[in-house]
Amino acid sequence: MENLAENLLEELTCEDAFTIPVLGGIGISESTVITWVVMAVLVLAALFLTRNLKVDHISRRQAAAELIVVKLNGMVEGMAGEDAKEYIPYLVTVLLYIGVSNIIGLFGMKPPTKDLNVTAALALMSIVLIEAAGIRKKGMKRWLKSFTEPIPVVTPINILEVFIRPLSLCMRLFGNVMGAFVIMELIKQLIPVVIPLPFSFYFDIFDGLIQAYVFVFLTSMYIKEAVE
C-alpha cells in the first residue's frame, strides 16, 4: 500500500519537463509536452491519410480516411443534432485528442488527462463554446432571458448551472482516468503479473476511449440544449 500511495502521489504531481530561461524560467509541464506529442501524432496521421486525394479511383488510404471522417462526423452529429453541425469539427477534434491522450500511457507516457489543469482547460473550452453557441443562436437578449425560464425564481439555479457544468466535465474525466490508474495499481500488487493484462486492456484502451466519448457526448448535449 505504501508503494501505491507513492505511485499515486507521483501521478498526481505535475512536474515541469523543462524551463525556458529567456522567458524568466517559465516551466513547461510534462502534460504540455505530452500534449504536443499527441498533437504531432494527430497532425502526422492527418497528413498521411489525406495525401494525394483524388475524386476517382481513390486509394485504400483515402478510403480509410473518408470512412473515419464520415463515421466520426456522423456519430457526433447524432449527439449534437442538425442545429449544431458547425461545431462538429471541434467536437471530433476533442474526441480524438482525449482518446489518444488516454491510451498514450500504453507507450510509457503519462496521459495529459491525469493532469487536473488539462481536464479543467478542456471543460472551460467546452462551456465557453456552449454559451457562445446559445448567444449566437438566440441573440444576447433571448440568451439572458433563458436564465429566467421556466419561472424567474429559478434564475439563480440556472446561473449556477453555468459554473457547475465545467466542474462536472472536468472532475468526471479526471476522476475516471485517475480511478482507472488506482485500480490497475491495486490489481498489480494483489495478483500475479500475467493476470492484469486483460484489465490493462480494458482500463488503458476501452475505458480511455469511453471517457473521451462521454466527454464529447455531454458537451454535445449541452450545445444541443443551448441552440434549441
Sequence and secondary structure as in RCSB ss.txt:
>XXXX:A:sequence
MENLAENLLEELTCEDAFTIPVLGGIGISESTVITWVVMAVLVLAALFLTRNLKVDHISRRQAAAELIVVKLNGM
VEGMAGEDAKEYIPYLVTVLLYIGVSNIIGLFGMKPPTKDLNVTAALALMSIVLIEAAGIRKKGMKRWLKSFTEP
IPVVTPINILEVFIRPLSLCMRLFGNVMGAFVIMELIKQLIPVVIPLPFSFYFDIFDGLIQAYVFVFLTSMYIKE
AVE
>XXXX:A:secstr
 HHHHHHHHHHH   EEEEEGGGTSEEEEHHHHHHHHHHHHHHHHHHHHTTT  SSS  HHHHHHHHHHHHHHHH
HHHHH GGGGGGHHHHHHHHHHHHHHHHGGGGT   GGGSHHHHHHHHHHHHHHHHHHHHHHHHHHHHHHGGG S
 GGGHHHHHHHHHHHHHHHHHHHHHHHHHHHHHHHHHHHHS SSTHHHHHHIIIIIHHHHHHHHHHHHHHHHHHH
HH 
